[in-house]
Amino acid sequence: MKQYEFWFVVGSQFLYGPEVLETVEVRAREMAAELSKVLPYPLVYKVTAKTNKEITDVVKEANYRDECAGIVTWCHTFSPSKMWINGLAALQKPWLHFATQYNKEIPNDEIDMDFMNLNQAAHGDREHGFIGARLRMPRKVIAGYWQDEKVHKRLSDWMKAAVGVAVSKQMKVMRFGDNMREVAVTEGDKVEVQTKLGWQVNTWAVGDLVKEMNAVTDEEVDALYKEYLASYDLNTDNTPAIRYQAKEEIAMKKMLDREGCRAFTNTFQDLYGMEQLPGLASQHLMAQGYGYGGEGDWKVSAMTAILKAMGEGGNGSSGFMEDYTYHLVEGQEYSLGAHMLEVCPSLAADKPRIETHHLGIGMNEKDPARLVFEGKAGRGIVVSLIDMGGRLRLIVQDIEAVKPIMPMPNLPVARVMWRALPDLTTGVECWITAGGAHHTVLSYDVTAEQMRDWARMMDIEFVHIGADTTPEKLEEELLVKDLVWKLK
C-alpha cells in the first residue's frame, strides 16, 4: 500500500490581526498532530488560508501529489467563502468539511469579544458549508468535538473511503481471457468505468499465463509450498495439485506485479494449456490484497481490491462472494454464499484447510486444490457494482453472518452463511429489484456509510438496502434516482 496522507487546510482571514492568526496556526498544528496519533493515516497541517491564492495553490498541490488522498478543511474563525471558490472548483481529491472547534466548552468567566472573534467556527463553518452547497460539490460533513472518540471513528472511516478512491483511480485489472459466455451482469462499459472510476481493464491471453507458468522454477514452488503449510492446515496427500497451484500463483503474481495490476479475473471456460482452475492460488493472492472476480467478472474483481484497501491495515476482511442457495425454513432463513474455489481466507472463522476435490465444471484435467473453511459470524455488507447503461449503480446490502447452521461435510468449498436485512426474503426481493449481481464483495469491516461516501466521491449512484428498507420504498427510490441520473 502507498503511504497515504491527508491535508489539513484551515480557513481564516486577515481581519483579526497577526496574533489571532498565529494562535490559529498553533492550534491547527496541535490538532493535526494529535489527530494523527489516533487516525489510520497522518493528518498533515498545510496552511491557514486567508486568500484565494493560498487556497488555490494548496488545492493544485494536493491534486498533483499522489500521496495526498484528500483534504480536510475547517474554519477556526470566519473565512469568507468567495475566496474558496477557485480552489474548491479545481479540487480533484476527496473533501471532508470538519465542523469542530478548539475548545470543548464555553469558558463562562473568560468569554469576551476577543474570545468570540477567535473562536467562531460555528460562524465560519456555516459560511464554508454554503459555498460547498452552492458549488454542488461532493463532500463529507462531520460535526463534533475533535477529541471525541466518536468523531475519530467517523474521520477514520472517511479516510479509508478516500483511500478507496485513490486506489480506484490507479486500478488496473488483468483479465485472463474473456468473461463467461452469455452472462449479462459481468458485461459493462470499460470506457465509462475508466472515465468515472479510473480503472484500466484489459485482457491477457491464457497462453501468456501458461508461458509464465512454464518458466517457474522448482525452488520458487518449494518456497511457496512451505508458505502454504505455515498458513493453512493440510488435509490432502495430493502434493502435486498443491504444487501446481503454487506454480499458477507465482506466474499470476509476476504478471500482475509487472503490469501494476491489483486485480485479476479468469473463467473455468478458458483454461487452455492449464491442468486446474486456480483455486488455492487465487485465494492466497486475495489474502495478499489482490482483487479477484470469477467468470471474468472484472467489476467485482476491482471492487474486491478496493474494499480490501479500505479495510483494517490496508488489507481488510473482504472477499469475492457469490449467492448460491437459500435455507428457507421458517425462522431460519439464510443465504449460503460460496464459490467453486475462490473465497478469500480473510473471511475464515478458523484456520483454513487445504483440500483437493474433483471440480465437475470447466476444463479441469486434474482435481484442483483449494482452501475449505467456514466464514466468520458478525455484521457485514455485500456490495455489487452494476452497469445500468449510461451510468453505474453501487448496491450495498447489510447482512448478519452466522456460523453455518449445518456442517455440510460433502461440500468441499469455503462457505459463508448470512441473513440479508431486513430479512432474507425481503432482502432478496429488494436486491433483485435493484438489479444486484450474483457476484458480490462481502466485507466484515467496511460499512455501508463508507461505501456511500465512496460512491459520492466517485459521482455514481448509490442504493442501500438495510433494516428499514421495504420493496415499496425501494421502488420509489429507484424511480426517482432513475430520473435524476438521466438528467446528470
Residue pairs with C-beta under 8 A, 6 or more apart in sequence:
1 289
1 309
1 314
1 315
2 66
2 67
2 166
3 67
4 41
4 67
4 68
4 69
4 163
4 166
5 41
5 42
5 43
5 44
5 67
5 68
5 69
6 41
6 42
6 43
6 44
6 68
6 69
6 70
6 71
6 72
6 96
6 159
6 162
7 43
7 44
7 46
7 58
7 62
7 68
7 70
7 71
7 72
8 28
8 31
8 32
8 43
8 44
8 45
8 46
8 71
8 72
8 74
9 46
9 47
9 49
9 55
9 58
9 71
9 72
9 73
9 74
10 24
10 25
10 28
10 45
10 47
10 48
10 49
10 73
10 74
10 75
10 76
11 48
11 49
11 73
11 74
11 75
11 76
11 77
11 79
11 84
11 124
11 128
12 20
12 21
12 24
12 48
12 49
12 50
12 75
12 76
12 77
12 78
12 79
12 124
13 50
13 77
13 78
13 79
13 80
14 21
14 50
15 78
16 77
16 117
16 118
20 77
20 117
20 118
21 48
21 50
23 118
24 48
24 76
24 77
24 118
25 45
25 48
27 76
27 102
28 45
28 48
28 74
28 76
29 45
31 45
31 102
31 146
32 43
32 44
32 45
33 45
34 147
35 43
35 146
35 152
35 155
36 42
36 43
36 44
38 152
38 156
39 152
39 155
39 156
39 159
40 156
40 159
40 160
41 69
41 159
41 163
43 72
46 58
47 54
47 58
48 76
49 55
49 58
49 79
49 83
49 84
50 79
50 83
51 83
52 82
52 83
52 84
52 85
52 86
52 87
55 83
55 84
55 86
55 87
55 88
56 86
56 87
56 90
58 71
58 87
59 71
59 87
59 88
59 90
59 91
60 90
61 68
62 68
62 71
62 91
62 93
63 90
63 91
63 92
63 93
66 166
68 93
69 93
69 94
69 159
69 162
69 163
69 165
69 166
70 93
70 94
70 95
70 96
70 159
70 162
70 165
71 91
71 93
71 94
71 95
71 96
72 96
72 98
72 155
73 95
73 96
73 97
73 98
73 128
74 97
74 98
74 99
74 100
74 121
74 125
75 121
75 124
75 125
75 127
75 128
76 101
76 102
76 118
76 119
76 121
76 124
77 117
77 118
77 119
77 120
77 121
77 124
78 120
78 123
78 124
78 127
79 124
79 127
79 128
80 127
81 127
81 128
81 130
81 131
81 134
82 131
84 128
84 131
85 131
85 135
88 95
88 131
88 132
88 135
88 137
89 135
91 137
93 162
94 138
94 140
94 158
94 161
94 162
94 165
94 457
95 132
95 137
95 138
95 139
95 140
96 139
96 140
96 141
96 142
96 155
96 158
96 162
97 125
97 128
97 129
97 132
97 139
97 140
97 141
97 142
98 142
98 146
98 155
99 121
99 125
99 129
99 141
99 142
99 143
99 144
100 121
100 143
100 144
100 145
100 146
100 151
101 119
101 121
101 122
101 145
101 146
102 119
102 121
102 146
103 119
104 145
104 147
107 115
129 141
132 139
138 456
138 457
138 459
140 158
140 453
140 456
142 151
142 154
142 155
142 158
144 150
144 151
144 154
145 151
157 447
157 449
157 450
157 453
158 450
158 453
160 310
160 311
160 446
160 450
161 310
161 450
161 451
161 453
161 454
161 457
162 453
162 457
163 309
163 310
163 314
164 306
164 307
164 309
164 310
164 450
164 454
165 454
165 457
165 458
167 262
167 305
167 306
167 309
167 310
168 197
168 198
168 199
168 302
168 306
168 454
168 458
169 197
169 198
170 198
170 262
171 197
171 198
171 199
171 200
171 262
171 263
171 302
171 305
171 306
172 199
172 200
172 201
172 202
172 259
172 260
172 261
172 262
172 263
173 199
173 200
173 201
173 202
173 261
173 262
173 263
173 264
173 265
173 291
173 298
173 301
173 302
174 202
174 204
174 255
174 256
174 259
174 261
174 263
174 264
174 265
175 201
175 202
175 203
175 204
175 264
175 265
175 266
175 296
175 298
176 203
176 204
176 205
176 206
176 209
176 252
176 264
176 265
176 266
176 267
176 270
177 203
177 205
177 206
177 266
177 267
177 269
177 270
177 296
178 203
178 267
178 270
178 296
179 186
179 187
179 265
179 267
179 295
179 296
179 297
179 298
180 186
180 267
180 268
180 269
180 295
180 296
181 269
183 295
185 297
185 386
185 435
185 437
185 438
185 439
186 293
186 295
186 296
186 297
186 298
186 299
186 437
186 439
187 387
188 298
188 299
188 386
188 387
189 387
190 199
190 201
190 298
192 387
192 390
192 392
193 199
193 201
193 299
193 387
193 392
194 200
194 201
196 392
196 458
196 459
196 460
197 302
197 392
197 458
197 460
199 298
199 302
201 298
201 302
204 255
206 266
206 270
206 271
206 272
206 273
206 274
207 272
207 273
208 255
209 248
209 251
209 252
209 255
209 274
210 272
210 273
210 274
212 251
212 252
212 254
212 255
213 247
213 248
213 250
213 251
213 274
215 251
216 247
216 250
216 251
220 246
220 250
221 243
221 246
221 247
221 250
224 246
224 249
224 250
225 242
225 243
225 246
228 242
228 246
228 280
228 284
228 354
231 284
231 287
231 345
232 345
232 351
232 352
232 353
232 354
232 371
233 351
233 352
233 353
233 354
234 353
234 354
235 353
235 354
235 355
235 372
236 242
236 354
236 355
236 356
236 369
238 356
238 367
238 369
240 366
241 276
241 356
241 366
241 367
241 368
241 369
242 280
242 354
242 356
242 369
244 275
244 276
244 366
244 369
245 276
245 278
245 279
245 280
245 281
245 368
245 369
246 280
246 281
248 274
248 276
248 278
248 281
249 278
249 280
249 281
249 282
249 284
249 285
252 264
252 278
252 281
252 282
252 285
253 285
253 290
255 261
256 262
256 264
256 285
256 290
262 289
262 290
262 291
262 302
262 305
263 290
263 291
263 292
263 293
263 298
263 301
263 302
263 304
263 305
264 285
264 290
264 291
264 292
264 293
264 301
265 292
265 293
265 294
265 295
265 296
265 297
265 298
265 301
266 277
266 278
266 282
266 294
266 296
267 294
267 295
267 296
268 277
268 295
268 340
268 359
268 361
268 362
268 363
268 364
269 295
269 362
269 363
270 363
271 277
271 362
271 363
271 364
272 363
274 363
275 364
275 365
275 366
276 359
276 364
276 365
276 366
276 367
276 368
276 369
277 340
277 341
277 359
277 362
277 364
277 368
278 341
278 342
278 368
279 340
279 341
279 342
279 359
279 368
279 369
279 370
279 371
280 341
280 354
280 368
280 369
280 370
280 371
282 292
282 341
282 342
283 341
283 342
283 343
283 344
283 345
283 352
283 370
283 371
283 414
284 345
284 371
285 292
286 292
286 304
286 308
286 319
286 320
286 342
286 344
286 345
286 346
287 344
287 345
287 346
288 315
289 305
289 308
289 309
289 314
289 315
290 305
291 300
291 301
291 302
291 303
291 304
291 305
291 306
291 308
291 320
292 301
292 304
292 320
292 342
292 344
293 299
293 300
293 301
293 302
293 304
293 320
293 439
294 320
294 322
294 339
294 340
294 342
294 439
295 439
297 437
297 439
299 385
299 386
299 387
299 437
300 320
300 384
300 385
300 437
300 439
300 440
300 441
301 320
303 383
303 385
303 441
304 318
304 319
304 320
304 344
304 441
306 454
307 316
307 318
307 383
307 441
307 443
307 446
308 314
308 315
308 316
308 318
308 319
308 346
309 315
310 316
310 318
310 446
310 450
310 454
311 317
311 318
311 443
311 445
311 446
312 445
315 346
316 346
316 443
316 444
316 445
316 446
317 346
317 347
317 376
317 443
317 444
317 445
318 344
318 346
318 347
318 441
318 442
318 443
318 444
318 445
318 446
319 343
319 344
319 346
319 347
319 441
319 442
319 443
320 339
320 342
320 343
320 344
320 439
320 441
321 337
321 339
321 343
321 347
321 382
321 416
321 439
321 440
321 441
321 442
322 337
322 338
322 339
322 438
322 439
322 440
323 335
323 336
323 337
323 438
323 440
324 335
324 336
324 337
324 338
324 339
325 335
325 336
326 333
326 334
326 335
326 336
326 424
326 428
327 333
327 334
327 335
327 336
327 405
327 417
328 424
328 425
332 405
333 419
333 423
333 424
333 425
334 402
334 405
334 417
334 418
334 419
334 424
335 417
335 418
335 419
335 420
335 424
335 428
336 404
336 415
336 416
336 417
337 343
337 375
337 415
337 416
337 417
337 418
337 442
338 411
338 413
338 414
338 415
338 416
339 413
339 414
340 359
340 361
340 362
340 413
341 359
341 368
341 370
341 413
342 370
343 371
343 373
343 375
343 413
343 414
343 415
343 416
345 352
345 371
345 373
345 414
347 373
347 375
347 376
347 414
347 416
347 442
347 444
348 371
348 373
348 374
348 375
348 376
348 414
349 373
349 374
349 375
349 376
349 377
349 403
350 373
350 374
351 373
352 371
352 372
352 373
352 414
353 371
353 372
353 373
354 369
354 370
354 371
354 372
355 369
355 370
355 371
355 372
355 412
356 367
356 368
356 369
356 370
357 367
357 368
357 370
357 412
358 367
359 367
359 368
370 412
370 413
370 414
371 414
372 412
372 413
372 414
373 414
373 415
374 403
374 404
374 414
374 415
374 416
375 401
375 404
375 414
375 415
375 416
375 417
375 442
376 401
376 416
376 444
377 401
377 402
377 403
378 400
378 401
378 444
379 398
379 399
379 400
379 401
379 444
380 398
380 399
380 400
380 401
380 418
380 442
380 443
380 444
381 396
381 397
381 398
381 399
381 442
381 443
381 446
381 447
381 448
381 451
382 396
382 397
382 399
382 420
382 440
382 441
382 442
382 443
383 394
383 395
383 396
383 440
383 441
383 442
383 443
383 446
383 451
384 394
384 395
384 396
384 436
384 437
384 439
384 440
384 441
385 392
385 393
385 394
385 395
385 437
386 392
386 393
386 395
386 435
386 436
386 437
388 435
388 461
388 485
390 485
390 486
391 460
391 461
391 485
391 488
392 460
392 461
393 434
393 435
393 460
393 461
393 462
393 463
394 451
394 454
394 455
394 460
394 461
394 462
394 463
395 431
395 434
395 435
395 436
395 463
395 465
396 448
396 451
396 452
396 462
396 463
396 464
396 465
397 420
397 421
397 427
397 430
397 431
397 436
397 464
397 465
397 466
398 420
398 421
398 448
398 464
398 465
398 466
398 467
399 418
399 419
399 420
399 421
399 442
400 418
400 419
400 421
401 416
401 417
401 418
401 442
401 444
402 417
402 418
402 419
403 417
404 415
404 416
404 417
405 417
408 415
416 442
418 442
419 427
420 427
420 428
420 431
420 465
421 427
421 465
421 466
421 467
421 469
422 466
422 467
422 468
422 469
422 470
426 469
426 470
426 471
427 465
427 469
429 471
430 465
430 469
430 470
430 471
430 474
431 465
433 471
433 474
433 475
433 478
434 463
434 465
434 474
434 478
448 464
448 466
451 462
452 462
452 464
455 461
455 462
456 462
461 481
461 485
463 474
463 477
463 478
463 481
465 474
